[in-house]
Amino acid sequence: MLQGKKIILGVTGSIAAFKAATLVRLLIKEGADVQVVMSKSATDFITPLTLSTLSKRPVLIEPFKTDTGSWNSHVDWALWADLIIFAPLTANSMAKMSNGQADNLLLAIYLAARCPVFFAPAMDLDMFEHPATQKNISTLEEFGNILIPPSFGELASGLIGQGRMDEPENIVSFLTSYFKKKSPLNGKFALITAGPTYERIDPVRYIGNFSSGKMGFALAETLAMQGAKVKLISGPVSLTPINRNIDLVTVESASEMLDECMKALENADIIIMAAAVADYRPVNIAPEKIKKKTVSLQIELEPTTDILAKMGTMKTEKQILVGFALETNDENSEAIKKLNTKNLDFIVLNSLRDAGAGFGYETNKVSILERNGNETHFDLKPKSEVAIDIVSKIKELMNNQL
């Protein structure tokens, strides 16, 4: 949920400032772009060099750069941010925020902010419980700021009580949950297929393909992470979903995959057919292992049901249907034909001509082709990032439906 989010981390002068290093690292790990802004007193507890190294950005402290004569515009930074989080926030800085004071760069950015603002207080027990502090917390919440409550435990003074800044892991979870609730995917039901299908020839042999299922599983994880409930119907692969909101159903053949898709179709808001379904299957499956002979062996094949086309005939206007096309020649024209004949909202095209794309790789290089003729081309990137691009397009279509 924090992927690509521009976050300002405000660090004020508390002993808990040492936790800011872990918080920066975790936010970066989630894919956020983090700009640290410190009050001058915060530098007594943790060095700007530490936070600059972790965030890969110069830490901002003063409004003016005396060495260059330039200045850090609090307005520009406030408009840049998707969210601001004060962690730790001292009682003193909190009092200034609640009264609209701006005697440093960090507080000036706060007063100019239009984005959501979160604050994680850190102070001793009696300071936290003081009526003035509690009034300031209420004031900030009335302003629309979001409190991340301090935890209960041993404080720097040796007292036991509430006042510890919450742990960085919990803060990241808090932010993730907030954006998940705001996500247009929250509560939506997604049906995804992944992997190959195996069409049996005899008890030990089959017709199949090289699909690993990685793209479909990455899509399932991305949708679930953004609040969707996911039914993932997968052919034989060696992958296991991580998110608890993913209901994995394993199948072997195209007919089994079709049956499971039909069960879930009616309730699906989003349908993504990422599986590499076999186009043909043996007419007759030998009951015993076929013995090797010196003469040639002929196996009669028949078409399997085109699951994607069937979904296209049954989808409603409220459903979004996405297909995939893996081509080796005439890529665009073949994908556009598939897009139109199968009634898709958009199709994801990748070519076996592109190095690092296609079956088995951790990366993929795709283009998204839409019914309105728009085409978006992406560079080679990890499949987890490709999944984010595809889900972003789905959210864009959902917003257009409103």
HUDAHU-V272910 format. One line per field, one symbol per residue. phi: phi as a letter, one per 20 degrees, with the letter a starting at -180 (. if undefined). psi: psi as a letter, one per 40 degrees, with the letter a starting at -180 (. if undefined). burial: 1 if it has 24 or more other C-alpha atoms within 12 Angstrom, else 0. A space follows every 50 residues. Layout:
phi = ???
psi = ???
burial = ???
This chain:
phi = .egmfedededdfcgfgffffffgffffffnedddecdffffffdbfgff ffffemcffecdfddffdmecefffffffffeaccebedeffffffffdm ebebfgfffgfefdefcdbdfbafgfffefgffffffffffffofdedgf eerfdgfnfdreqfggfgfffffffffffffeffefnfdddcdbmedddf ebfccbebbefenffffffffffffeoeecdddcffbddcfdffedeede cddffffggffffeggeeeccceefeffecbffceffcgfffcfefddce dcfefffffffffdfefeeddcdccdcdblgfffffffgefdlefbcddc dffefndnfneedbcccdddfenfccddffbgffffffffffffffffff ff
psi = dehehhhhhhhigideddeddddddddddeeihhhhhiidddeediiddd ddddefihhhdidigddeeiihhdddddddhdihhhhihidddddddeef igeidddddddeieiihihgihiiddddehddddddddddddeeihhgii ihahideeihaiehhiiddddddddddddddeheeheihhhhiiaiihhh daeeiihaaeheeddddddddddddeeihhhhhhahifihidheehhhhh ididdddddddddeddehdhhhgeighhdiihdhhhdihhihieiihhhh iiiihgddddddeeiideihhhiihhieifdddddddddddefidiihhi heehheiaidieiihiihhideeihhhiihiidddddddddddddddddd e.
burial = 11101111111111111111111111110101111111111110111101 11011000111110000000010100110011111111111111111100 00011111111110111111111110110000110110010000111111 10001000000111111100110111011100111101111111111111 10000111101111111111111111111111111110011010111111 11111111011001100111111111111111000000000000000000 00010111101100100011111111100011001101110111111111 10010011100111111111100000010010111111111111101100 00
